[in-house]
């Protein structure tokens, strides 16, 4: 992102944002509620167009929004099959492995509306990961996770980083900052790099 501005009416949410996410990087974004973190991520992945500036993307993008995108009437396996078709994948084996890594390998035939909020969020995350993205953008992806799943999530995030993927995570949890290579803070529309955590 280079010189990105984004406004809603008279309110400037992003003001000249510059950030580059290199492959093999785990990058964190913090900021107060309403600071524009979700707008930043949606602009990064192409859901929103900047008013000014440019966004350059290379490779496949996976985006996990804060709100789940799942259909409560479909089963977990039906979701995986829909996304497999959309991405042109040969099978759902990778997604099933990810569900197992997050601690819910036995939910395949359950209707999503019957799942706990934490399990729905696991599915939401797995759907973003199915196409093995080169850039993975996650907006508070672990809401509703118990501590064990939270730990599993960070193990996966580090694995993706070590495999050369670029991972961007919005987090408001101070104890998560240790996991990041670099942390940025979004305040008053300006993105500022903080101390390196690794």
N, C-alpha and C positions, 0 to 999 in steps of 0.2 A: 504494500500500500504506500502510495506516495502523495503527500499533500492532500489527503482525503478530508473533505468537508461534507457534513450531512446535517440538515436542519429539518425541524418540524415546525412549520410556520415561522415565527420570529425567534424560536429557540434553536440555537446551534448546539447540536449534540456531539458532533465530532468537528474538531477545529484543527485542520492541517495535520492530520495523523500520518505519521511515517512509521512503518514497521516492516521488517523482512523476517520471515520464518524460514530458517535454513533446514534442509533435511537433517534428520538425526538430532532434532532439538525438541525439548519439552519446555514449552513457554507458558507462563501463567499470566492471567490478567485479573487484577483486583480493582475494586472501586465500590463506592457506596451504592445502595439501591437507587436506581434512577439516574446513575451516572452515564448510561449509554453503552454498557458492556454488550448487551444483546444486539443493539444497533451496530456496534463495531463488528461482531461476529457475522451478522447477517450480510453486512456489506463485504466482509472478507470472502464469504463463500458465494456471493452473487445473488442473494435473495433481494438485496436492496442495491440500487444504483447510487453512487456518490453524486452529490451536487457539483462538486469540483474534485479534481485529482484523479488518480488512476489506481486500479487494482489489477495486478498481474498474477495469474494462476498457472501453475504447471502440474500436469498429472491429474490423478483422480482425487476427488474431494469427498470426504465423509463428514456429515454435519449432524450432530445430536442436539436438537433444541431442548430448551428447559422444559417445555411442555411435551408430553409424549405424543407421538403421531400414530399411535396404534388404534385399531378398531376393536371395541369391546365385544363385538359379535363374532369375531374370527378367532380361531385357535392360534397358538404360537406357531405351529407347523404351517398353517395357511399364510401367516405373515411372512415366514421365511420363503415360502414358495412364490409369493407375489413379488418379493424383492429379488429373489433369484432370477425370475423371468425379466424383471425390469433391468437388471444389470447384465443379463445374458450369461449368467454363471452356469456351469455344468451341473452343479449339485449344491446342497445346503450343508455339506460336511463341515466347512470352515465355521459357519454360523453355529452349528451344533457344538463344535469344539469350544467356541467362545462362551456359549451358555454354560457348558460344563466348567470352564475356567472361572466363571462368575458364581458358580455354586447352585445352578438350577438346571441340571440335565434332565429332570423328569417331568418338565412342564409342557412337553411338546403338544399334547392333545388337549390341554386345558383351554377353555375359552378365556380370552384375555380379560373380559369383564369380571371374571371370578378371581383374578390374581390380586395379590397385594400390590400396593403402590410401588414398593421396592422392586418386586419382580417385573412389573410393567416397565419400570425404568431400566432394568437390565435388558429387556427385549428392545427397548428404544435405542439403547447403546449398541447392541449387537446389530441392529438393522443399519446403523451408520457405519459399521465395520465390515459389512458383508463383502463389499467390493475391494477390500484391501487398499484403502485410500493411501495416497502418498502424503496428503494433508488431511489431518483429522482435527476437526474443530468441535469442541464440546462445551456446552453452556450449562454449568453446574450439573454435570452428568450423574452425580451420585446422591441426589436427593432421595430420601427414603431408604438408602442402603444401611444395613446394620454394619457393625464394626468389621466383621469378617469380610463382607463383600467390599467394603471401603478399602480394606487391605488388598484384596484380590484385584480391585480396579487399578490401584497404583502399580501393582506388579505387572499388569497388562500394559499400562501406559509406558512403563520403563522398557518393557520388551519391544513395544512398537518403536520407541525412540532408538533403542539399540539396533533395531533392524533397518534403521535409516529413514523411518517415517518422521514427518514433522507433526507435532501434537501441540494444539493450543487448547488450554483449559481455563475457563472462568472459574474462579474460586473466591469465596469470601472467608474461608477458614484459615486462620493464621497458622495452624499446625500443618497445613498442607504445603506451605511455601518451601519447606525443605526439599520437596520432590522436584522442584523446577530447576532447569538450567538458568533461566532468566525470568524475572518477574517484572511486569509492567503495571503501573497504576494509571487508571483513567480518572481524571479529575477536571471538572470544568471543561470537558471536551478535548483535553490535551492528554496524550499518552506519553508517560514518562518512564524510562527504564530505571528499575531499581537495582539492588545488589544481586550479583550472581549467587545462586544457592548451592551449586555443585562444588 
